Structure formats: structure tokens, C-alpha cells
């Protein structure tokens, strides 16, 4: 008899999960209908979301409250929707340069207002009341930096509460006493899923509430929902989920919110191949958060084994933008075999609305335990220093590159630090330094095989000299005065 009851329970749970999988598939496929079109770039500011908030405020389905101001006087708004008795609190961008989930929140709000998915939304909104606090750190967002105007990390202010933004976050948490909290962040794109070459596109954490990392019911519930979200993401980014470190940080909001009795789910948006503006990752946030809200509303997350949380691989940080393996590097008349790990670092432009790349060697030597978004096996290839030439004709950079020229003395455009052509543009007084590779150096050189130049590395981007430049992924060249 007991065996039959257990079997029936498992069958019903499997059917429920199957139905939720179908919902998730529909969410992913129809995402374009609900995506907020005005937020397509990562460097969003407070002024970008204000018209959206005002539009939501005029909608009787939602409650919008001004709950505080940032240090520089920018309004913080809490957006609430639903009639359920269980409060769910979601907040984003407490670090100003981590905007992916802020974009996803407005996509979710569009979804909740649309006539589609009526049955599923009825389940969510009749059982839960959702509270969104988007862009906790608008002053940091203004200059696309992590910290607030006081220069402190809001996520390390949960105890002292010196930041007005942190005070707002604490006050809302206490007033809602939410059963679940979603702490929404971005992490470096150089995190990978442990022991794999795959980026940790999404990382999750059920935050610890003490140094011992004990698991009580509050934390276990967060773990169970994370297991479900991981299962969802595996359908769209297989192998690209990591588990963020659960080392206890006594000053952090996530750790303390878990300590105060809310099941805390940390979501970190990492990297995804050829997605510099993180729009695919934004979509994955949208799908996984809505799926999580549905399983919380249904209550069937409670049947998920908490042990499955430990099966999610840890985050690691072993990724480069470009990894070149087994290249021959000549130094003082002797050949050495080295690997190069190359970063393409983003440099903000004035106004913090856009950026350009400045490449650097992250590491070199034996990098056999590291990975790259792009990997090139340079066995049999020799690293060749770049040359400099003087010409006004940079319209055909491939001609110059095939001659080993990467630096060009030419007329320089005013007030620009970079160029769209794969060259370094320099003034007439520029002198090329002796070539060398070391961590921190700009990676600009050529690869030669059997006496012929085959590839160029310009400012950290690898170019195949047998192919047209316009067919290849390239960041930018630099301008030196």
C-alpha cells in the first residue's frame, strides 16, 4: 500500500514537472513578444527606466511606490503585483555595472501585464505577491561602476547600513518578511563551470547564513528552487551553469537576508559566446525567474531532493577571451613553447554609454588547465613581432597585415582612442618599442608557419589572413598619440 502511494506521488510530481517544462519552452519561444525594446544595451541608466516605471504606475494592475532615494537624489521605486498571501522580493543592480537582471525585470513585468499565459499567471498572481526593486544603485549605474556615490559596495553594507540604498533594501525586506528573495547580479564572463571549457553563463547560490554553512529549512527551500532553475537552463545553455561560492560573508545582504529568514536565491549572469550585451543571458534570466515563481506558487519545488543542489558544478575562473596554445616564442636567440591567455578588456567611453576594447596578456606559460572562448592551437607556429609603416591608405588593412604591419603612422582622427580597422594608428613621433610578451602587455603580433604569415593578433583579436576581415569577429584597433 505504502509503495503504491509513493509510486503515485512520484508519478504526479513527474507529470507536474513535465507540464512546467512545457511552460518553460513556451516562455523561451515567445520571449520576443515581451522583451522591453528600449533596453538593448547594458549601459542603462536611471533615466532609461523612469518612463517605463511611470507607464507601469499608470496601470491599475500594479502598485508603484517611491521607497527612497540614492545619495545623489535618484528615486528608488518598488513595483508590486499580485494578490497572493506569500511575498516574493526581487531586486537588481545593487552593483551599478551589473544591469542584466534589471532588463529582465522589465521583460517580466511586460509578461505579467500581457493577456497571454492567462492560466499560469493566475496561479502565480493569485498565490504570490511579487515585489520588484530594479536598479538599487542608480548612481553607480550612471557611471557604470560597481560602487555607489559614497564609494562603498552596497552589498557589504547590510550591518552598518550607511548607504541610503542599503537602508531601503533592509526596510523593504523587514516590512515584507518575504518567503523568497531573488538577489540579482552579474559576474565576470571569465567564470567557467568547474573543470569544463564552458562559461558559467548563469550561476546560482542558496546563500549561507553562518560560517558553518548549515542547511535549515529556509536555505533548503532556496536550494530546491535552484535545482529546478538549473534543470530549466540546461535546456538552453547545457553545461553552462555554475554554483557560486557559499563562503559566509557577514556584511553581505544575501547572507543576512537568509539569516533573517528569507530563502535567498542569488543569480549571477556571466558570459555567453558572442553575446557582449548579454541579451541571451537576459532571456535566460527571464525564463528561469518566471519558472521559479511558478514552481514556488505551485509548491511542487518542495518535492525536489535538496541533495541535487550539490550536483551543480562549482564556479571556476579559468577562462580567457582568447587562448593560444603551443606557440613558439623566440627570446634572446632561443625558442620556447608557451601558451598565451588573452583578455579583451572593456574601456568606458565618456558618458559611459559605450566602450571599446583594450587587450592584455592575462597569463602565459603552461595554461593547460585554462580555457578560452576562442582557442587556437599554434603548434608549429612562430610568434613574429609587428612592424610599423607610414601610409595614408588604411582602407585595406588586410594588405598591410599580410606584410606584417600592425602599426601605421598616419593622420589621426580627433578625440578618439580607438579605430574600427584592425591596426594601431600612431602619430609621426611614435617609436615602436622592442617586442616582448609578458602579463599585462598588449597582445599584438603575428603567427608564422612554414615561413608565411598566416594570422594576426591585433589588440587581442585573432585574425585569419586568408579570409576577408569583414567576415571575422574583431573588436577594435587603438590610436596612440
Buried (B, 14 or more C-beta within 10 A) or exposed (E): EEEEEEEEEEEEBEEBBEBBBEBBBBBBEEBEEBBBEEBEBBBBBBEBBBEBBEEBBEEEEBBBEEBBBBBEEBEBBBBBBBEBEBBBBBBBBBBBBBBBBBBBBBBBBBBBBEEEBEEBBEBBBEBBBBBBBBBBBBBBBBBBBBBBBBEBBBBBBBEEBEBBBBEBBBEBBEEBEBBBBBBBBBBEBBBBBBEBBBBBBBBBBBBBBEEEEEBEEBBBBBBBBBBBBBBBBEEBBEBBBBBBEBEBBEEBBBBBBBBBBBBBBBBBBBBBEEBBBBBBBBBBBBBBBBBBBBBBBBEBBEBBEBEBBEEBBBBBEBBBBBBBBBBBBEEEEEEEEBBBBBBBEBEBBEEBEEBBBBBBBBBBEEBEEBBBBBBBEBEEBBBBBBBBBEEEEBEEBBEBBBEBBBBBBBEBEEEBBBBEBBBBBBEEEBEEEEEEBEEEBBBBBBBBBEEEBBBBBBBBBBBBBEEEBEEEEBBBBBBEE
